[in-house]
Amino acid sequence: MHMGPSVGNYRVLVAGSEENVGFASPEFISAMKECLDGLAELTGADGGYLPFIIPGSGTAAMESVTTFLREGDRILVLSNGVFGDRWSQIFERFPVQVDKLTARAGESVAMNRISEMVSANSYRMTVMTHVETSTGVRAPVREMISAVRKNSDIVVVDGVASVGGEEVNAALWNADIVLTASQKAIGAPPGLGLLVVRKSLLASADKDRVCGYFLDLRNWAQVMEGMMALKGGYFSTPPVSAVFSMREALRLAREEGLSSRVERHAAAASAIRKAVEDMGLQVVAREGLRSNTVTGVLLGGLDPGEFLKRCADNGVEFAAGVHPELKGRYFRIGHMGWVNSNDVAAAIHAMKKTVGEMT
């Protein structure tokens, strides 16, 4: 019950064991197309978007959005925690200006602060995190997009911890880019950075950009277009096995149905949080901002390191807390991917047993 790789699925893992399949083979090209189509479906991207699957992680997908930045561009980062802050750490490596609005742990940046900031400034890009992995906060990104849309050329939604477990709709929300990774709520092995990008952005991107080489999406665009057309393409060697695993994950997601998948994640989250509060512990994220995929838990004086060790001894691995505001006070539960009622019951049992041992 960590933050990722999330709870595994045997069919997904076995699908990655294809032998001697090259990236130029019809088998791989077909798998890539199926993955690209499935990614567009999960993110609510219509024909106006091009899906991307690049080697790397969610952080690679994040850094790749510098494809659309020029020297001196102004960027707004809306951060609800550690992984929202990562956006600033990425952009600070490039010759651009960064403004950042932050929220206290368990909160989301207030809408009035966002409106005030964008009414006073215009931005080349605004980035926001849908689910903050360090706290479990789910931001109201649809409303946030509406607030910044008129004063931001490009709006990016970081869905690393949300896509596959939350409702996401790039086209309906009017987001320009939605990105995620393979190993969280999608439930595939790590190794793939995933994005859907408005085609108009790619068409307007010129040579005067600040991005690097490997993560320049212009180098990958023709490859993705070729895969979508079942013609193939090459820029750099793709992670073949991870793509076959992800295809199986997306097939299973389609069989389940997106609404049913979101409901399953919501049910797991609700059961875990009720149990947490019944134990006398406190959920980090404020009511109304709680995600389907991650829960931060304040331990009320119990030592987090000892708690996590004992939980592991009792059969379940949870994640350490990483938000500096809550250092030494909390831990995190990942309930995403193929999480089911048995996983939830095991997690609750391990927590209850450990609390009993420590109090």
C-alpha positions in Angstrom: 0.0 0.0 0.0 2.9 2.3 -1.0 2.8 5.3 -3.4 3.9 3.2 -6.4 4.5 0.8 -7.9 0.9 0.3 -6.7 -0.7 -3.0 -5.9 0.2 -5.5 -8.7 -1.9 -7.5 -11.0 -0.7 -10.9 -12.2 -2.0 -10.5 -15.8 -0.3 -7.1 -16.1 3.1 -8.4 -14.8 3.0 -11.5 -17.0 2.2 -9.4 -20.1 5.6 -7.8 -19.9 7.4 -11.1 -20.4 7.1 -11.2 -24.2 10.3 -12.6 -25.7 12.3 -11.2 -28.6 9.9 -8.5 -29.6 11.7 -5.5 -31.2 10.4 -2.0 -31.1 10.0 -2.0 -34.9 8.0 -5.2 -34.9 4.3 -5.2 -35.8 3.5 -6.7 -32.4 5.1 -3.7 -30.6 3.7 -1.1 -32.9 0.2 -2.5 -32.3 0.8 -2.5 -28.5 1.9 1.1 -28.6 -1.1 2.2 -30.6 -3.4 0.4 -28.1 -1.6 2.1 -25.2 -1.8 5.5 -26.8 -5.5 5.1 -27.5 -6.1 3.9 -24.0 -4.2 6.8 -22.5 -6.3 9.2 -24.5 -9.4 7.5 -23.2 -8.3 7.6 -19.5 -7.5 11.3 -19.7 -10.5 12.4 -21.6 -8.4 13.6 -24.5 -10.3 13.9 -27.9 -8.8 14.1 -31.4 -7.3 17.5 -30.7 -4.7 15.9 -28.5 -1.7 13.7 -29.2 -0.8 11.1 -26.6 2.8 10.4 -25.7 4.5 7.4 -24.0 8.2 8.3 -23.2 10.8 6.3 -21.3 11.1 7.6 -17.8 8.8 8.4 -14.8 6.2 11.0 -13.9 9.1 13.5 -13.3 10.3 12.9 -16.9 6.8 13.7 -18.2 6.8 16.9 -16.0 10.1 18.1 -17.3 9.1 17.4 -20.9 6.6 20.3 -20.8 9.6 22.7 -21.1 9.3 21.8 -24.8 6.9 24.7 -25.0 8.9 27.3 -23.0 11.1 30.1 -24.3 13.8 32.1 -22.4 12.1 34.7 -20.1 8.7 33.0 -20.1 6.7 33.5 -16.9 5.2 30.4 -15.2 2.7 30.0 -12.4 3.1 27.0 -10.1 0.1 26.1 -7.9 1.5 23.8 -5.2 -0.3 21.8 -2.5 2.8 20.0 -1.3 6.2 18.3 -2.0 5.4 17.2 -5.5 3.8 20.5 -6.5 7.0 22.1 -5.3 8.9 19.8 -7.7 7.6 21.8 -10.6 9.5 24.9 -9.2 12.6 22.8 -8.8 12.3 21.7 -12.5 11.7 25.2 -13.9 14.5 26.8 -11.8 17.0 24.9 -14.0 15.9 26.9 -17.0 16.0 30.6 -17.9 12.4 31.3 -17.1 10.5 33.3 -14.3 8.6 31.3 -11.8 5.8 32.5 -9.5 4.5 30.0 -6.9 1.4 29.9 -4.7 1.5 27.3 -2.0 -1.0 25.8 0.5 -0.6 24.5 4.0 -0.4 20.7 4.4 -3.8 19.2 3.9 -5.1 22.2 2.0 -5.3 23.4 -1.6 -4.3 26.8 -2.9 -7.4 29.0 -2.3 -9.3 30.1 -5.4 -9.3 33.8 -4.4 -5.4 33.8 -4.3 -5.3 32.2 -7.7 -7.7 34.8 -9.2 -5.7 37.6 -7.6 -2.4 36.3 -9.0 -3.6 35.8 -12.6 -5.6 39.1 -12.7 -2.3 40.9 -11.9 0.0 38.9 -14.3 -0.1 37.0 -17.6 1.6 33.6 -17.9 3.0 31.5 -20.6 2.2 28.4 -18.5 0.3 27.5 -15.3 0.9 24.1 -13.7 -1.3 22.4 -11.0 -1.3 19.0 -9.3 -4.5 17.1 -9.3 -3.7 14.7 -6.4 -0.8 15.8 -4.2 1.1 12.6 -3.3 2.6 14.0 -0.2 -0.7 14.7 1.5 -3.5 13.0 -0.4 -5.2 16.4 -1.3 -7.3 16.4 -4.5 -7.4 19.9 -5.9 -10.4 21.3 -7.7 -8.5 21.4 -10.9 -11.5 22.1 -13.2 -12.3 25.3 -11.3 -8.6 26.2 -11.1 -8.3 25.9 -14.9 -11.3 28.2 -15.4 -9.7 30.7 -13.1 -6.4 30.9 -15.0 -7.5 30.1 -18.5 -7.8 33.7 -19.8 -4.4 34.7 -18.5 -2.3 31.6 -19.2 -1.4 30.4 -22.6 -0.8 26.8 -21.5 -2.4 25.0 -18.7 -0.8 21.8 -17.4 -2.5 19.3 -15.1 -0.2 16.9 -13.2 -2.2 13.7 -12.9 0.6 11.4 -11.8 -1.4 10.2 -8.7 -4.9 10.7 -10.2 -5.2 9.3 -13.8 -6.8 5.9 -13.5 -8.3 6.4 -10.1 -10.0 9.8 -10.4 -12.3 11.4 -13.0 -10.0 13.2 -15.5 -11.2 15.0 -18.6 -8.6 17.0 -20.5 -11.0 18.2 -23.3 -13.9 19.0 -21.0 -11.8 20.8 -18.5 -9.9 22.8 -21.3 -6.5 21.6 -20.2 -3.7 21.8 -22.7 -1.6 19.0 -21.2 -2.4 16.2 -18.8 0.4 14.0 -17.7 0.8 10.9 -15.5 3.0 7.8 -15.0 2.5 4.1 -15.5 3.0 2.8 -11.9 0.3 4.5 -9.9 -3.4 4.4 -10.4 -3.0 2.9 -13.9 -1.4 -0.1 -12.2 1.4 -0.9 -14.6 5.1 -1.3 -13.9 7.2 1.9 -13.6 9.2 3.2 -16.5 6.7 5.2 -18.6 6.1 8.9 -18.6 2.7 9.6 -20.1 1.1 12.8 -21.5 -1.6 14.0 -23.7 -0.8 17.3 -25.5 -2.9 19.7 -27.6 -1.8 19.2 -31.2 -1.9 23.0 -31.7 0.9 23.4 -29.1 3.1 21.1 -31.0 2.3 22.8 -34.3 3.3 26.2 -32.8 6.5 25.1 -31.1 9.6 26.6 -32.7 13.3 26.2 -32.4 13.7 28.9 -29.8 13.0 26.8 -26.8 14.8 26.2 -23.5 14.2 22.4 -23.3 16.9 19.7 -23.5 17.2 17.0 -26.1 15.8 13.7 -24.8 12.7 15.2 -23.2 11.9 17.5 -26.1 8.5 16.3 -27.1 9.1 17.5 -30.7 11.6 14.6 -31.0 8.9 12.1 -29.9 5.9 13.6 -31.8 6.5 11.9 -35.1 7.1 8.6 -33.3 3.8 8.8 -31.6 2.0 9.8 -34.8 3.7 6.9 -36.6 2.5 4.5 -33.9 -1.0 5.8 -34.0 -1.0 5.1 -37.8 0.5 1.6 -37.2 3.6 2.7 -39.2 6.1 2.8 -36.3 8.9 5.2 -35.7 12.1 5.7 -33.8 13.8 8.4 -31.7 15.2 6.4 -28.7 14.7 2.9 -27.6 11.4 2.5 -25.9 10.8 0.3 -22.8 9.3 -2.6 -24.7 8.3 -4.8 -21.8 6.7 -1.9 -19.9 4.5 -1.1 -22.9 3.2 -4.7 -23.1 2.4 -4.6 -19.4 0.7 -1.2 -19.7 -1.4 -2.5 -22.7 -2.8 -5.3 -20.4 -3.5 -2.7 -17.6 -5.4 -0.5 -20.0 -7.3 -3.5 -21.4 -8.4 -4.4 -17.9 -9.3 -0.8 -17.2 -11.5 -0.8 -20.2 -13.2 -4.0 -19.2 -13.8 -2.6 -15.7 -15.2 0.7 -17.1 -13.8 4.1 -16.0 -16.7 5.0 -13.8 -16.6 1.7 -12.1 -12.8 2.1 -11.6 -13.2 5.5 -10.0 -16.0 4.1 -7.8 -13.7 1.2 -6.7 -11.0 3.6 -5.8 -13.4 5.9 -3.9 -14.8 3.0 -1.9 -11.3 1.8 -0.9 -10.4 5.4 0.2 -13.6 5.8 2.2 -13.2 2.5 4.0 -9.6 3.2 4.9 -10.3 6.7 6.2 -13.3 5.6 8.3 -11.0 3.0 9.9 -8.3 5.5 10.4 -10.6 7.9 12.2 -12.2 5.0 14.2 -8.6 4.4 15.6 -8.4 7.9 16.8 -6.0 9.0 14.1 -6.5 12.0 11.8 -6.5 12.3 8.0 -4.2 15.0 6.7 -6.3 16.3 3.8 -9.3 18.4 4.8 -12.8 17.0 4.2 -13.8 17.9 0.6 -10.2 17.7 -0.6 -9.6 14.0 -0.1 -8.4 11.9 -3.0 -9.4 8.4 -4.1 -5.8 7.3 -4.4 -3.7 8.6 -1.4 -4.3 9.2 2.3 -2.0 10.9 4.7 -2.5 10.0 8.3 -1.4 11.9 11.4 -0.3 9.5 14.1 -1.1 11.6 17.1 2.3 11.2 18.9 3.2 7.7 17.7 6.6 7.4 16.1 6.2 7.0 12.3 9.4 5.0 11.8 8.4 2.5 14.4 4.8 2.4 13.2 5.8 1.7 9.6 8.3 -1.0 10.7 5.7 -2.8 12.8 3.1 -2.5 10.0 5.5 -4.2 7.7 6.1 -6.9 10.3 2.3 -7.2 10.4 2.1 -7.8 6.6 1.5 -4.4 5.0 4.0 -1.8 3.7 2.9 1.8 3.9 4.9 4.9 2.9 6.7 7.4 5.0 5.5 11.0 5.3 7.6 13.4 3.2 5.9 16.8 3.8 8.3 19.0 5.8 5.5 20.7 7.6 4.4 17.4 9.1 7.9 15.8 9.5 7.9 13.0 12.1 4.1 13.1 12.6 2.5 11.2 9.8 2.6 8.4 7.2 0.9 7.8 3.8 -1.3 5.0 2.4 -1.5 4.3 -1.3 -4.8 2.8 -2.3 -4.7 2.8 -6.1 -4.2 0.6 -9.1 -5.7 -2.9 -8.5 -6.5 -2.2 -4.9 -9.5 -4.4 -3.8 -11.5 -5.1 -0.6 -9.0 -7.7 0.5 -6.1 -5.2 0.3 -8.2 -2.7 2.3 -9.0 -5.3 5.0 -5.3 -6.3 5.3 -4.3 -2.6 5.5 -6.9 -1.9 8.2 -5.9 -5.0 10.2 -2.2 -4.1 10.1 -2.9 -0.6 11.3 -5.2 -1.6 14.1 -2.8 -4.3 15.3 0.1 -1.9 15.2 -1.8 0.9 17.0 -2.7 -1.7 19.7 0.9 -2.7 20.1 2.1 0.9 20.4 -0.5 2.2 22.8 
